[in-house]
Amino acid sequence: MILDLEKLEANKCYSIMSNSIFPRPIAWIVTENSGVINVAPFSYFAPLTSKPAVAVVSIGKKESGEPKDTLANILDTKKATICIPNSSHADFISKSATSLSKDSSEIEEFNIPTKRVNPDFPPIIEGVHAAYFATFRDSYEIEGSPTLPIFLNLLSVYFDDLIINENLKVDMKALGRVGAFFITEGERIKA
């Protein structure tokens, strides 16, 4: 069967792509603006280049048509912390996907613990084994798309000392997405 993606409705394309391009890594992005800490998960996320270190994440709009808080905050402050979650964060990730008002914090609303390891960037989520500190690089408007791909410069990275050795070999179990499910080490976890 060959499906013409250009003729399918957006929700059908999303379903097909999210169930066949996997596992998709989760960028659990923390932003901070006017004293409000925002955290939201995005599974349309990928590294693009290593030197310079750049990643891309596609961020949609709210039902009202306004940019999601993560996008608005990144465009305003030019900074973000990208946490790479593990299976212990599945419940918090689901909760943090909830749309709240711009002046509400998912951190406070859902009691998501954080810690500040880089004073120049938003905090990381406690328990993550890796987090990238990023700045806004560029965006690329795709005609007809409800999402905006943004490119982020990955300036530095935090690693829990337990998952990296002196040779910079990283051994971690990250959480990914397969359709409506989370996945880690080949095991499906209900979202």
N, C-alpha and C positions, 0 to 999 in steps of 0.2 A: 504494500500500500504506500502510495506517495501522497502526502498532504501538502496542499498549497498554503503555506503559512500566511502569505499575503491576503488570502481570502477568508481566513478564519477570524472569529472575534477575538479580541485581546485576551479575555479570560480563558479561552480555549488554548490559545498559543502559550499562555503562561503555564497552564496545566500540563501541556505536552512537554514544554521545555524543562519545567521543574521536576518532572518525573523521569526524564531521560538524560539530562545533563547532570550527572551526579558522581560522587557526592559534592555538593556545593559548600564551600567553606562559609562560615558565618562570621561576619564582621559585626561585633557587638560594639557599636560606636558610642562613646561618651563625649558629649560636648558640654560646654558651660558658657552661659551668657547671662549677664545681669544678675549673677548670684544663683541662678537656677541650673542645676545639673540635670541633663537629659541623657537618657540611655535608650537605644533602640537597636534591634537586630536587623541585619540585611544579608540576604543570601545570594544576591546578585553582586558578588564581590570576587575580585581576583587580583593576584600580583601581575604586573605587566612587564617590568624590567627590574634588574638587580642593580645596575649602575647606570644612571641614577636609580635609586630604589623608589619605584612608583607603583601604586595600586590603583584600581578603579572600583568604584561602587556606584550602583544605580539607585537613586532615591526618588520615590514617587511623590505625589502630592496628597494633601488631605482631601477629604470629600468636598470641602468648600472650594478646592482649586488652589489654595495657598500651598506654598512649599511646606513639607514636613519640617518639624522643629529642628531635626538634625541638619538638614540642608540649610535652613535659614541661619542656624548658628554657625555652621562652617563658613558660609559666605560672609557672615558678619565678622567673626573672630579670626577666621583663617586657620583654626586649630581643631584637632580632634585626637582622641585616644582610641585606637582600635584594639579592643580586647579579643583574644581568641579563646572562646569558652570551652569548657570540658563538660562531661556528662553531669557533674554536680550542679551545673547552672541551668539545666533544661527548664525547670519550673520558672525561674526568674526570667529566662529569655522569653517564654510564652507570655508572662505577665507584662514585660517591658515592651511588647509589641502593641499593647493597648494604646489607643490614641487619647492623649490627655491635652488639656489646654496648655498653651505656651508657657504660662507662669506656674505650671505644676511640674513637679519632678517625679519621675518614675522611681528614683532612688528613695525618696521619702514615702511615696504612695505605697510601694511594695516592700519597703524595708530591705533594699538591696545594699549590702555592705560594700563600702569602697575604701580605698586608701590612696593617698597621694604619694607617689614615688618620684615624680618629676614635677617640681614646683612651677614650671612654665606651661604645663598642660593640664587638661582635666584629669581627675583621678582614674585609677584602674578599678575594676571590680575585684573584690577580695576573692582569692582562690583561683584566679586565672593564672595559667603558667606562662603566658606570653601576652605582651601588649605593645603595639607600635604607637609611637608619638609622631603625628603627621600634621602637615600643613597643606592648605589648599594650593593646588598647582594650576588647574584649569577645569573647564567643563566643556561638554560637547552636546549641543542640542541636536536631537534626532527628530526630524519632522514626523509628526503624528504619534510620537511616543509619550506615554503618560509619566515616564521617568526621565530623570536627567543624570547621565553618567558624569561623575566627577572624578578627577584625577588627583591623587593625594601623594605628596612627597613623604616618604617614610624616612624620618630623620634619625630616629634611634629606637631601640627596642628593649623592653624589660623582659627578662627571663627569670623564672623561679630557679634558684640555684640547684634544685633537685633534678632539673631536666636538661641541663647543659653541662658539658664537661670542659676541661681546660683546652681541648682541641676544637671547641665551639661546635661539637656534635650535639644536636638537639634530639631528645627522645621524649616526645609528648603525645598524648592522646587528645586530639581536638574533636570538637563536636561539629558535625556537618549536617546537611539537610538533603533528604531524598523525598521529594513530593511533600506530603504533610508530616513526615516523620523526621526525627533527628536520627543521626547515625554516628557511631563511634566504633572503631576497630571491627567493622562489619556487623555490629549489633544494632538493630533498630530500637529506638526509644520513642514511645508515643509522645507527641507534642502536647 
